[in-house]
Amino acid sequence: MCVLTHDHKFDVPAIVGSLATRVGYIGVMGSRRTHRERLARLYEAGVTDAEIGRLMAPIGIDIGARSPEETAISICAEIISLNSGTKAASLRDGSGPIHHGPQ
């Protein structure tokens, strides 16, 4: 499941609903700042730390994706990496910018 709305009015209910399922992947689009703000809203909605741990946010593998197509490949790569048990450079685990180079 991927949440891509960029609007907390939709993101938070979609994420809370997803967490109530056994879906294997919950990826959430947005910057690190957006995700920090989203986390505050999720905690207000009663989401636990264990549930937060299920979220992949920012979404995708750090391949320097810029376009929507590259971002989709980055997300698919993350899902494949998780399913295969390999450890790829997930954006979730980083701390720097999610976009590199010139805009």
C-alpha positions, 0 to 999 in steps of 0.5 A: 500500500502506498499513500501518495496524497500529500494531504494529512486530511487524507493521509492520516485516515488512509495510514490508520486504515492500512495499519489495521490490516496485515498488508506487507508494505505501507509506504508514505510519500513526502519529505522528512519534514512532512513525515515528522508533521504527519507522525505528530498527527498519527500519534494524536490519532492513537497510532503506536510506536510499533505501528509507526515502525511499519511505515516506510517513509520517506518512501523508496530506495535512495537511487537519486530518483527525480521523475515520477517514473524514477520514483516508482522504480525506487518504490518498487525496488524497496518492496523487492528489497524487503520481500527478498530480505536484502538491505538496500539504502531505504530513504526511511533510514537516511537523514539527508535530503531525499532529492540530490543534485540540480532540480 
